[in-house]
Amino acid sequence: MTLWLVRHAQVQVAPGTCYGALDVPADADATRQCAQALAKVLPPGAAVRTSPLQRCKRLAHILLGLRPDLTLQTDARLQEMNFGRWEGLLWNDIAASEINAWTTRFADHAVGGHGETVSAVMARVARAFDELPAVPHTVWITHAGIIRATQLVAQGIRQVAHAGQWPLDGVACGQWHTLDLALN
């Protein structure tokens, strides 16, 4: 089976803004362009799962308007990490001591005071991964952090002990990556 990991289009926030669970919109033209490009390459009948955040849901709905043969479900497990009180702040305005506390205890530190831990994100992504439908093509319309977590899970890595294990390379906004997986 193939898992298509699609990242939403560029968001409409100031560059350098921390946004995870913050429900910010994506650029409308870029979203439409991504949907059109994806509609051209997706095989018939793919199962589409989307994050509930508007930057992903809008892309999913435009895609289904272009490709009514696809099926759609919203899955909260595909939502980006919640950065707590950091949401909406510029990364440069977050105290270095707070960033260091997170990177020092990367797996179990609740970011932004009351946000999620990386372990919690990895666990929910792993649950969604374990429940992939037994169909040839599944599409996740999601976020950079969730795509990175999924790539780790696909490699058999269910938890990360330190920040150095987190993938640095990501999928650009409005782009996708595919994983070829063995059917269970």
C-alpha positions in Angstrom: 0.0 0.0 0.0 1.0 3.6 -0.5 0.6 6.3 2.2 0.5 9.8 0.7 1.7 12.4 3.3 0.4 15.7 2.1 1.3 19.0 3.9 -1.2 21.9 3.7 -0.4 25.0 1.7 1.5 28.0 3.2 -0.3 29.5 6.1 -1.3 33.1 6.5 0.8 34.1 9.5 3.9 36.2 10.0 7.1 34.3 9.1 8.7 32.7 12.2 5.3 32.3 14.0 4.8 29.2 16.1 1.6 27.6 15.0 0.7 24.0 15.7 -2.8 23.5 17.0 -3.5 27.2 16.3 -6.2 27.0 13.6 -4.8 29.4 11.0 -5.9 29.6 7.4 -3.7 28.6 4.5 -3.3 30.8 1.4 -6.4 30.1 -0.8 -4.5 30.2 -4.2 -1.8 27.9 -2.9 -4.4 25.5 -1.5 -6.2 25.4 -4.8 -3.0 24.8 -6.7 -2.0 21.9 -4.3 -5.4 20.3 -4.7 -5.3 20.5 -8.5 -1.8 19.0 -8.6 -2.8 16.2 -6.2 -6.0 15.5 -8.1 -4.0 14.8 -11.2 -1.7 12.2 -9.6 -3.9 10.3 -7.0 -5.1 6.9 -8.1 -8.9 6.3 -8.2 -10.6 5.6 -4.9 -7.9 6.7 -2.5 -9.0 7.0 1.1 -8.4 10.5 2.3 -8.0 11.4 6.0 -7.5 15.0 7.0 -6.6 16.9 10.1 -9.5 18.9 11.5 -7.6 22.2 11.2 -8.9 24.5 8.5 -5.6 24.7 6.6 -6.0 20.9 5.9 -9.7 20.6 5.7 -10.0 23.3 3.1 -7.4 21.4 0.9 -9.3 18.1 1.4 -12.6 19.6 0.4 -11.2 21.3 -2.7 -9.5 18.0 -3.6 -12.8 16.1 -3.2 -14.6 18.6 -5.4 -12.1 17.8 -8.1 -12.1 14.1 -7.4 -15.5 12.8 -6.2 -14.2 9.2 -6.5 -12.2 9.8 -3.3 -13.5 9.2 0.2 -12.9 11.6 3.1 -12.8 11.3 6.9 -11.5 13.8 9.4 -9.1 12.3 12.0 -8.1 14.4 15.0 -4.9 12.3 15.4 -3.6 14.0 12.3 -3.7 17.5 13.9 -0.3 19.2 14.5 1.3 19.3 17.9 -0.2 21.6 20.4 2.5 24.1 21.5 0.5 25.5 24.5 1.1 29.1 25.3 3.7 29.3 22.5 0.9 29.2 19.9 0.9 32.4 17.9 4.2 33.7 19.3 7.2 34.3 17.2 9.8 31.6 17.8 12.3 34.4 18.5 10.1 35.7 21.3 10.1 32.3 23.1 12.6 32.3 25.9 15.7 30.3 25.1 15.4 28.6 28.5 12.0 27.3 27.5 13.3 26.0 24.2 16.2 24.4 26.0 13.9 22.8 28.6 12.0 21.2 25.7 15.1 20.0 23.8 16.6 18.6 27.0 13.5 16.6 27.9 12.3 16.3 24.3 10.1 13.2 24.7 8.2 14.1 27.8 8.3 17.9 28.2 4.9 19.6 27.7 5.8 22.5 25.4 4.5 25.9 26.1 3.6 25.0 29.6 0.4 23.1 28.9 1.0 21.8 25.3 1.6 18.3 24.1 4.7 16.2 24.6 6.5 14.6 21.7 5.7 11.2 23.2 1.9 12.0 23.1 2.2 13.1 19.5 4.1 10.0 18.5 1.6 7.8 20.3 -1.4 9.3 18.5 0.3 9.1 15.1 1.3 5.5 15.8 -2.4 4.7 16.6 -3.5 6.3 13.3 -0.7 4.5 11.4 -1.7 1.1 13.0 -5.3 1.7 11.8 -4.5 2.5 8.2 -7.3 1.0 6.0 -6.3 -2.1 3.9 -6.6 -0.2 0.6 -3.9 0.4 -2.0 -3.8 4.2 -1.4 -4.4 6.3 1.7 -3.8 10.0 1.8 -3.2 12.0 5.0 -3.6 15.7 4.6 -1.7 16.9 7.6 1.2 18.9 9.0 5.0 19.0 9.0 5.4 17.5 12.5 2.9 14.8 11.9 4.6 13.9 8.6 7.9 13.6 10.4 6.4 11.5 13.2 4.8 9.2 10.6 8.1 8.7 8.8 9.6 7.6 12.1 6.7 5.3 12.9 7.0 3.8 9.4 10.7 3.0 10.3 9.6 1.2 13.5 10.5 4.1 15.8 7.6 4.7 18.1 9.3 7.0 20.6 12.1 9.5 20.4 14.4 9.8 23.4 16.1 13.1 22.4 15.8 16.0 20.0 18.6 14.6 17.8 16.4 11.8 16.7 13.8 14.1 15.2 14.0 14.4 11.4 15.2 17.7 10.1 14.1 17.3 6.5 10.5 17.9 5.9 7.8 18.2 3.3 7.4 21.8 2.0 4.0 23.5 2.2 1.6 22.3 -0.5 3.8 19.2 -1.3 3.7 15.5 -0.5 5.8 12.5 0.2 4.8 8.9 -0.3 5.6 5.8 1.8 5.4 2.3 0.3 4.2 0.0 3.1 3.7 -3.7 3.3 0.0 -4.5 3.8 -0.8 -6.0 7.2 
